[in-house]
Amino acid sequence: MGILAEHAGELVVIPEGQTTAERVNWPSGYGIRPDGDTLVVTDVFGREVAREGDTVHLGGGETTQSGTFDVCGHIEVD
C-alpha cells in the first residue's frame, strides 16, 4: 500500500511508512496523463483508475532494479 505522488513529471508510489518514492512500471496498456495539475493512471480503455494523492494497493513487487515497483495484477484505490 502506498500513496501516488508526482516526482519529476512521473507518477511514483511512496510505500506506507516510508519517505522514499519508488518508480512504477505500469502494466501493458496502462498510461499516465495529466488532468489539470494532477496526474492520473488510465487503463487500456482510457478510463481513469487512480490519481495523484490516492492511497493504492498495487499487485506485483519490486523489480531487480532497486527502487522500481513492477505492477502486475490489480490496482485498488482506497
Z-matrix of the N, CA and C atoms (Angstrom, degrees):
N
C 1 1.442
C 2 1.523 1 108.21
N 3 1.322 2 116.37 1 142.61
C 4 1.451 3 120.91 2 178.90
C 5 1.522 4 110.91 3 -165.71
N 6 1.308 5 114.58 4 179.96
C 7 1.463 6 121.68 5 -179.87
C 8 1.518 7 109.19 6 -111.01
N 9 1.338 8 116.18 7 133.34
C 10 1.463 9 120.52 8 176.03
C 11 1.522 10 109.07 9 -77.84
N 12 1.321 11 115.70 10 134.25
C 13 1.458 12 120.94 11 -178.43
C 14 1.521 13 109.53 12 -143.88
N 15 1.318 14 115.59 13 151.93
C 16 1.469 15 121.41 14 175.48
C 17 1.520 16 108.33 15 -83.88
N 18 1.322 17 115.52 16 134.72
C 19 1.463 18 121.23 17 175.57
C 20 1.525 19 107.62 18 -145.42
N 21 1.325 20 116.17 19 114.10
C 22 1.467 21 122.27 20 178.34
C 23 1.532 22 111.64 21 54.14
N 24 1.333 23 116.36 22 41.18
C 25 1.454 24 120.70 23 177.31
C 26 1.512 25 114.85 24 81.50
N 27 1.329 26 117.47 25 3.07
C 28 1.454 27 123.12 26 -179.32
C 29 1.515 28 109.36 27 -112.41
N 30 1.328 29 117.09 28 154.47
C 31 1.456 30 121.13 29 172.94
C 32 1.518 31 107.18 30 -97.34
N 33 1.330 32 116.56 31 115.61
C 34 1.462 33 123.16 32 -177.10
C 35 1.523 34 108.88 33 -116.50
N 36 1.324 35 116.22 34 171.76
C 37 1.459 36 120.71 35 176.50
C 38 1.523 37 108.39 36 -119.05
N 39 1.334 38 115.13 37 136.60
C 40 1.462 39 121.04 38 174.94
C 41 1.525 40 105.42 39 -107.40
N 42 1.352 41 117.09 40 106.13
C 43 1.466 42 120.05 41 -177.25
C 44 1.525 43 111.83 42 -59.96
N 45 1.329 44 115.18 43 146.98
C 46 1.464 45 122.10 44 179.49
C 47 1.533 46 109.86 45 -53.40
N 48 1.330 47 115.27 46 131.88
C 49 1.453 48 121.20 47 177.87
C 50 1.519 49 114.73 48 80.97
N 51 1.333 50 117.36 49 4.87
C 52 1.460 51 121.16 50 -179.84
C 53 1.524 52 109.71 51 -121.51
N 54 1.317 53 115.23 52 162.72
C 55 1.461 54 119.97 53 177.08
C 56 1.524 55 111.71 54 -113.99
N 57 1.325 56 117.30 55 -9.61
C 58 1.459 57 121.75 56 -178.51
C 59 1.525 58 110.46 57 -93.54
N 60 1.316 59 116.31 58 127.13
C 61 1.463 60 121.76 59 179.25
C 62 1.517 61 110.75 60 -77.01
N 63 1.337 62 115.75 61 147.99
C 64 1.460 63 121.76 62 173.95
C 65 1.523 64 108.91 63 -113.82
N 66 1.322 65 115.41 64 136.43
C 67 1.459 66 119.70 65 173.36
C 68 1.516 67 107.93 66 -65.66
N 69 1.333 68 116.49 67 156.23
C 70 1.463 69 121.04 68 -177.41
C 71 1.519 70 109.49 69 -125.22
N 72 1.337 71 115.67 70 129.47
C 73 1.468 72 121.72 71 168.67
C 74 1.524 73 105.83 72 -97.10
N 75 1.334 74 117.09 73 107.88
C 76 1.456 75 121.70 74 -177.88
C 77 1.522 76 109.73 75 -78.86
N 78 1.338 77 117.96 76 154.46
C 79 1.469 78 120.54 77 179.00
C 80 1.528 79 111.37 78 -60.72
N 81 1.308 80 115.49 79 157.50
C 82 1.457 81 121.73 80 177.46
C 83 1.521 82 109.58 81 -54.36
N 84 1.320 83 116.20 82 132.72
C 85 1.456 84 121.94 83 178.93
C 86 1.520 85 114.00 84 93.46
N 87 1.332 86 117.18 85 -15.19
C 88 1.460 87 120.72 86 177.31
C 89 1.521 88 108.86 87 -88.30
N 90 1.321 89 116.30 88 151.81
C 91 1.455 90 119.79 89 -179.33
C 92 1.512 91 111.55 90 -148.28
N 93 1.314 92 114.71 91 172.89
C 94 1.458 93 122.84 92 178.26
C 95 1.523 94 106.99 93 -119.43
N 96 1.333 95 116.20 94 133.78
C 97 1.461 96 119.70 95 176.55
C 98 1.524 97 108.81 96 -141.18
N 99 1.324 98 116.58 97 155.21
C 100 1.464 99 119.02 98 176.77
C 101 1.527 100 110.64 99 -79.19
N 102 1.319 101 114.79 100 146.90
C 103 1.464 102 122.79 101 171.59
C 104 1.523 103 104.95 102 -132.91
N 105 1.323 104 115.90 103 89.14
C 106 1.462 105 120.40 104 -170.65
C 107 1.518 106 108.79 105 68.40
N 108 1.325 107 116.80 106 -124.05
C 109 1.467 108 121.34 107 179.70
C 110 1.518 109 112.52 108 -94.85
N 111 1.331 110 117.46 109 9.53
C 112 1.458 111 122.43 110 -175.91
C 113 1.520 112 109.98 111 -117.12
N 114 1.341 113 117.01 112 143.77
C 115 1.457 114 121.36 113 174.41
C 116 1.523 115 108.95 114 -93.55
N 117 1.330 116 116.33 115 141.13
C 118 1.463 117 121.11 116 178.58
C 119 1.530 118 109.74 117 -127.20
N 120 1.332 119 115.06 118 152.52
C 121 1.470 120 122.74 119 174.61
C 122 1.514 121 106.75 120 -96.36
N 123 1.332 122 116.72 121 132.38
C 124 1.460 123 121.34 122 177.72
C 125 1.526 124 109.98 123 -119.37
N 126 1.337 125 115.48 124 150.85
C 127 1.458 126 119.94 125 178.72
C 128 1.526 127 110.45 126 -89.50
N 129 1.324 128 116.37 127 -172.34
C 130 1.469 129 121.42 128 -176.34
C 131 1.526 130 112.78 129 -62.63
N 132 1.346 131 117.41 130 -18.59
C 133 1.468 132 121.21 131 179.12
C 134 1.523 133 112.23 132 -98.21
N 135 1.341 134 116.69 133 3.15
C 136 1.460 135 120.70 134 -179.72
C 137 1.514 136 114.15 135 84.06
N 138 1.344 137 116.88 136 5.47
C 139 1.468 138 120.78 137 179.20
C 140 1.523 139 109.89 138 -80.31
N 141 1.317 140 115.59 139 141.61
C 142 1.461 141 121.12 140 177.50
C 143 1.522 142 109.43 141 -70.18
N 144 1.344 143 116.52 142 130.32
C 145 1.460 144 120.54 143 177.63
C 146 1.529 145 111.99 144 -115.15
N 147 1.317 146 117.74 145 -21.94
C 148 1.470 147 122.18 146 178.44
C 149 1.513 148 108.08 147 -163.14
N 150 1.334 149 114.80 148 161.56
C 151 1.468 150 118.85 149 178.96
C 152 1.511 151 110.25 150 -142.28
N 153 1.316 152 113.78 151 160.46
C 154 1.465 153 122.39 152 177.01
C 155 1.529 154 109.76 153 -47.95
N 156 1.323 155 116.61 154 131.45
C 157 1.458 156 121.80 155 -179.73
C 158 1.520 157 113.47 156 96.77
N 159 1.353 158 117.49 157 -15.87
C 160 1.460 159 120.84 158 178.65
C 161 1.525 160 110.85 159 -71.63
N 162 1.332 161 115.62 160 146.36
C 163 1.459 162 121.40 161 168.99
C 164 1.520 163 106.18 162 -90.02
N 165 1.334 164 116.16 163 125.73
C 166 1.459 165 120.99 164 -173.50
C 167 1.526 166 111.75 165 -127.30
N 168 1.322 167 114.22 166 155.49
C 169 1.459 168 123.61 167 169.27
C 170 1.525 169 104.47 168 -113.88
N 171 1.315 170 117.09 169 121.64
C 172 1.457 171 121.48 170 -177.34
C 173 1.517 172 109.86 171 -115.87
N 174 1.330 173 116.61 172 127.95
C 175 1.455 174 120.47 173 174.22
C 176 1.515 175 109.19 174 -75.72
N 177 1.303 176 116.95 175 143.24
C 178 1.466 177 121.41 176 -179.88
C 179 1.503 178 110.52 177 129.35
N 180 1.310 179 116.35 178 -149.54
C 181 1.456 180 120.44 179 -179.40
C 182 1.506 181 111.64 180 -175.33
N 183 1.321 182 114.95 181 175.74
C 184 1.458 183 120.56 182 -179.25
C 185 1.523 184 109.65 183 -69.05
N 186 1.304 185 115.96 184 137.37
C 187 1.466 186 121.09 185 179.45
C 188 1.522 187 109.31 186 -80.17
N 189 1.317 188 115.53 187 179.04
C 190 1.462 189 119.42 188 176.36
C 191 1.519 190 110.86 189 -67.78
N 192 1.324 191 116.36 190 -18.14
C 193 1.457 192 121.74 191 175.15
C 194 1.525 193 107.10 192 -85.80
N 195 1.305 194 117.03 193 102.23
C 196 1.461 195 122.38 194 -176.24
C 197 1.524 196 111.39 195 -51.44
N 198 1.337 197 115.38 196 137.39
C 199 1.458 198 120.17 197 178.67
C 200 1.507 199 114.26 198 86.28
N 201 1.344 200 117.69 199 7.99
C 202 1.460 201 121.54 200 177.81
C 203 1.522 202 109.21 201 -123.95
N 204 1.334 203 116.63 202 128.16
C 205 1.451 204 123.05 203 -179.82
C 206 1.518 205 108.66 204 -103.26
N 207 1.324 206 116.53 205 126.36
C 208 1.460 207 122.78 206 -178.89
C 209 1.528 208 108.44 207 -99.08
N 210 1.335 209 117.59 208 110.14
C 211 1.453 210 121.81 209 -176.80
C 212 1.533 211 109.14 210 -83.74
N 213 1.323 212 114.83 211 127.89
C 214 1.460 213 121.27 212 170.28
C 215 1.523 214 105.83 213 -144.52
N 216 1.278 215 116.78 214 146.04
C 217 1.464 216 118.77 215 -176.92
C 218 1.511 217 110.79 216 90.64
N 219 1.305 218 115.26 217 -132.58
C 220 1.465 219 119.73 218 -169.91
C 221 1.521 220 113.93 219 -91.67
N 222 1.324 221 113.66 220 156.67
C 223 1.467 222 123.48 221 169.45
C 224 1.515 223 104.82 222 -128.79
N 225 1.325 224 116.19 223 110.81
C 226 1.458 225 121.29 224 -175.87
C 227 1.521 226 109.43 225 -118.07
N 228 1.323 227 116.72 226 134.29
C 229 1.463 228 122.51 227 -179.49
C 230 1.523 229 108.61 228 -106.79
N 231 1.345 230 116.74 229 131.76
C 232 1.469 231 120.69 230 175.57
C 233 1.507 232 110.06 231 -73.85
